[in-house]
Amino acid sequence: MVGSGPNTPVISVPAGDEAFNASIYEPGESPARDEPLLLGAGPHLFVDDYLIEAGTGLTRRVNRPERDPDIPNPIITGPEDRNFQPYISVLRDPESGRFRTWFGTWTDAQDTAVAHVGYMESEDGVHWIRPVRILDDPAPIQFGNSVIDDGPNCPDPSRRYTLAWWKDGGLKLATSPDGLTWTPLAPYPVLRHNHDINNIFRDTLRDRYVATISVYTTGPTWSGQRRVTMQSVSDDLLHWERPWYVLTPIDGEDEGQTQFYAMDGHLIRGGLWVAPVKVLRDDLRASGTPEGSCGIGYTALAWTRDGVHWVRDRAPFFEPDPRPGAWDHAHAWMDRQVVVGDEVFIYYCGYRNGHKVNRFEERQIGLVRMARDRYVSRDAGDLPGVLRTPPVVLDAAQLTVNAEVAGELRVRILGEHGRPLPGFDFDDCRPIRGDSPGHEVRWVNGAALPMGAPVHLEFRVQDGRLYGFGL
């Protein structure tokens, strides 16, 4: 369906005939290829089987971030900082290095359908400088705040930052030179959808903007009406393509009334685009919560390699704290990822008792940290495991490996007919041990990486975890 704004036709969904580009990860599914993969700078991660042609003796493991008692969670609160929504934007300023955060704050009237944008800064991404600053609204805001920064070299410095939220039935946008004072981009929603959650992201691989939106609808693979997730793209933030489904439940595959509330925290690593998914089970109740509470929310992991088709993991990536009374006992919804050196800071919203319970005090923001690019590993025990890539063409001078190795890891390079290239067999590779996101791979003859011709990389690991490699 297309509605009319003052100047621009506006798409409205769901219309009932949108495309489905959503799937669940199945081990061993690697695409057939007619041509070798040209690999440039990485990282190149083994989250799925895209870079795996064959493997033996390895177990795929989802590596869940762990709560750190040294982080004073929640780091952004409901009572003091006025947070009352599970959406947060965190950016690190490229000039100052400071962390900047924007989040939904409640009004003095505590109206659930009205919000402002709260703003704070931090030197370390953990401890925030208070009091919270309540920014002037560019226009009435109902739910959400999603901020992107096109950087100091953007063509129009007055529109460097973009803010997205939901109001009047769809995605509304404003721009800013500094992320503090906002001007509406259009007086109407630029993309209409029937559920009050959306966000935007800059897809740097394809030089376009992406909107992830929520709809409440029926569908061919699930019973009843549920919250599911769609996506659209735009070159200018005003004209959007017809959205398609990227996260949908499947009865018989997903338990109970599984719903996909939202997907944010987008992060591109090499050719892989990773995002945490807010999964909602309103048909469940967290243990030890007050009578009448309902709703459990956890986070799953999803990814895309083409920017269109999304794959999600069955296994939870991050779950609520199992201890009754914990501030994040009912919900633990990840919402933003920030790369900080060799770590990723992941900001998430926790609920103490349930989905709609005491939202002005119990919806708060926490932080977990994990080693960079370590979402999924391929693990080997005492017996060595081997992983071989499909044919690849290397465009790099140095190969590195992201791995934790208590035993030993070696790499070899196979040429035509699967034979090791001279000087690049396992015995020629200096053994790799220890824990690093960037172990340098060296061969005893000091030869440079072969470039131009298709090769296979083969990794042999004993008593270790292999996450990926870099070029």
Phi, psi and omega in degrees: 000145179234123175260178183240120166273182180301324185232339192232131173300139184240126177284144178231132181225158003272143176261344177105355182231023180285156181286151176251116177234051183234138178210169177252140180298131174237125181302142174088358180275102179239134185292145173286140183228141175268336183233151175294156178278131173272116184250123173254214181301142184269207007284160175238110193256150179263041177296316178242201183254015182301323182255021181237116175269323179204154178196146177221147173073018181238146178243129177283133182225128173279124184263105184278132174299146181250143177294139182251116181297344179280349175271126185281063181289145356286143183272341172230127193247165173283306184296314185275316186263355174071019177291138175215017179227155183270030182235133182215143172247134176225124176233152174251120185295125184291338180274310186269338186079358179287147172276141179232135181230142174235136182207161183281125180246148179280154178273169179300329179280351181050050176274122184293345182256012180226135180218158168243175177255120174269148184222136174214165176233161182209148175277332187237359181080000181245308183259123188254143182279120184250162009279163176298142175261125177267114183283154174293136180290134172290335179190169178304136182242134176257300180221150168088153167205123181227117185245131173237154182238116178278004170088166184294343181258018180295150185301325181239098183302335179289345179240031182300317182256146174232135177247132178240145176204176179249131176192150176059031175086021178175193184280121176244151188225149171219156180237163186203148174280339188227358182080010183239319178248128191241143176236127180303138177281327176209151181279000184231162174295131182278345177210116184269137175207158196263012175228147199272040180226131173201165174202167178232160184207150176261113177277096184287339178291328185240006176052061180206164175266149181233135172247127172254122188232155180252141173229154179245109193201171170270168179197170187286342185247002180222153181270142176072180176276136179218162173278124178226169192241137178235171181216150176217166181226156182208150175268339188227005180075350180256321183255117186245144177284162179299123183293161176225159180282136178237342177220115180219142178281159178229114177300136184093332175261320180255140184282147171052216182265059179298130177229151178251099191290320182188167173218119179215190183073031183298140180211127178261126178232106187065233177265006184253133178249118186246142177211141173280146185245130175276110179259132183242133172236086179286351178273005179240163178227133180291143183297142175074013180269160183298155177303135181095348176288148174207158175103125171235133179234129176229174184246134172247172182248136176226159181205161174218148176248348179242359181078005182235305182269129181247140178241136178240150177277146173288320186288139172299143177264327179208132186237162177299156176295125185289351184278118176305138181093345177296149184297338179239041184283330183262323182228145171214089186251110178288143187221348182202137177239136178226123177283126180229097182061235181269014180236165168240125173272125181241116180266137184218159178256134177245144173242138181284311192242339180163181191296315185243024187263123171045055189293343182274352177235330191260357175263107188225164188251132177235180183220135166234153179238146175219159178296143185301133173067021184251047178291318185222139177237160171248111192257140174235146178261219182296327177272134183298143171249153184231136176231131180239133178280163168291176178300129180228152173248122185271133177236067185197162180260342185221138176251132175236164181228134174266111187199153167249118188229110173276329179265261184203143175230135175225156181233142171227163182241124182257138178257212182301140180064017174075018179266141179299138173291146179304128179086001183233030176272174180303318182292340178275345184272131176292133184298143180252130179220155177101189187239114179201143173283354184214052173302128175281133177267123181232143175251149190298333181274357178071016184290150177282157178300138176288129181237147175105320182257147179296138177220167168249137168267134179233125183251131175241118185233137177234127181053063181193175179236127181251123183256327183167190180218164180231157177230000000 
